[in-house]
C-alpha cells in the first residue's frame, strides 16, 4: 500500500531565491519617507538604524536587534577597545546582507569621548561608519 500518490517523490530539489530587500528610505532631516531602495543605500540605512538603537531598550524591536553601548562609558580604555568591535559585529550578525566588519580605528579625546571608525563589508559594497561613546 503506497502512502504517497504515484509520481510524488521526496527527492524534489529546492532552490533558494534571494528576494530584493526593498526598504522605505528615511529622509532624516525632514523625518519623512522619501521613496524605496534595495541596494547599498538600503543597507547604509539599516546600519545607521542598528547603531542608533540600543539593544533591549525598545519593545517594538526583537531582542536580536540593535547594539549594546550604553554600559561602556566609564570603563577602562583597554576593555572598551576589545569590547566595541565584538558588540558591533554581533549587532550586524543578524543581517545577511552584511558580510563582515573590519578596520577598526579608535581615537580617544581628552574630554572622555571615544570614537570608533570601521568598515562594514556588505553584499553591495563597503560602508565606512563610526560610533561615538561619550
C-alpha positions in Angstrom: 0.0 0.0 0.0 1.5 3.3 -1.1 1.5 6.2 1.3 2.4 8.8 -1.3 0.5 9.2 -4.6 2.2 7.8 -7.6 4.8 10.2 -9.2 5.4 12.2 -6.0 8.9 11.7 -4.6 10.8 13.0 -1.7 13.8 13.8 -3.9 12.5 17.2 -5.1 15.2 19.8 -5.5 14.6 23.0 -3.5 16.1 26.2 -4.9 16.9 29.2 -2.8 15.9 32.5 -4.4 17.2 35.8 -2.9 14.4 38.3 -2.7 15.1 42.0 -3.1 15.3 43.8 0.2 13.2 46.9 -0.7 13.4 49.4 2.2 11.5 52.6 2.8 14.2 55.3 2.7 14.1 57.8 5.5 14.9 61.5 4.9 16.5 62.1 8.3 16.3 66.0 8.2 12.6 66.1 7.3 11.8 62.8 9.2 9.7 61.6 6.2 9.8 58.6 3.9 11.4 59.6 0.6 11.0 56.5 -1.5 12.3 53.0 -1.7 15.7 51.4 -2.4 17.1 47.9 -2.3 20.9 48.4 -2.7 23.8 49.9 -0.8 21.7 52.8 0.4 19.2 50.5 2.0 22.0 48.7 3.8 23.5 52.0 4.9 20.2 53.0 6.4 20.0 49.6 8.2 23.5 50.1 9.6 22.5 53.6 10.8 19.3 52.4 12.5 21.1 49.5 14.2 23.8 51.8 15.5 21.2 54.3 16.8 19.1 51.6 18.6 20.1 50.5 22.0 19.5 46.8 22.3 16.8 45.6 24.7 15.5 49.1 25.3 12.6 49.2 22.9 9.9 46.5 23.0 9.0 47.1 19.3 12.3 45.5 18.3 13.3 41.9 18.7 16.0 41.1 21.4 18.3 40.4 18.4 18.1 44.0 17.1 20.3 46.9 18.0 23.7 47.4 19.7 24.7 47.5 23.3 26.8 50.6 24.0 25.2 52.3 27.0 27.2 50.5 29.6 30.6 51.3 28.2 31.2 54.9 29.2 33.4 55.0 32.3 35.0 51.6 31.6 38.7 51.1 31.1 40.1 52.1 27.7 41.5 48.6 27.1 38.2 46.9 27.9 36.4 49.3 25.6 38.7 48.7 22.6 38.3 45.0 23.0 34.5 45.0 23.6 33.3 47.6 21.0 34.3 45.5 17.9 32.7 42.4 19.3 29.5 44.3 20.0 29.4 45.9 16.6 30.0 42.5 14.9 27.2 41.0 17.0 24.8 43.8 16.1 25.3 43.3 12.4 25.3 39.5 12.5 21.5 39.2 12.2 21.5 40.9 8.8 22.7 38.5 6.0 23.5 41.5 3.7 26.4 42.3 5.9 29.4 40.1 5.4 32.0 41.4 7.9 33.2 44.4 9.9 36.8 45.4 9.6 39.5 48.1 10.0 38.6 49.3 13.5 40.3 52.6 14.3 39.9 54.2 17.8 40.5 57.7 18.8 40.2 58.9 22.4 39.7 62.6 23.0 40.8 64.1 26.3 37.1 65.1 27.0 36.2 61.4 27.7 34.8 60.9 24.2 35.9 57.8 22.3 35.3 57.4 18.6 35.5 54.1 16.8 35.6 54.2 12.9 35.2 50.9 11.0 34.2 49.5 7.6 31.2 47.3 7.0 31.6 44.9 4.1 28.2 44.2 2.5 27.0 42.2 -0.5 26.5 45.6 -2.2 29.9 47.2 -1.3 31.7 48.7 1.6 30.4 51.3 4.0 32.5 53.5 6.4 30.8 54.1 9.7 31.7 55.3 13.2 30.2 55.2 16.7 30.9 57.8 19.4 31.0 56.8 23.0 30.6 59.6 25.5 
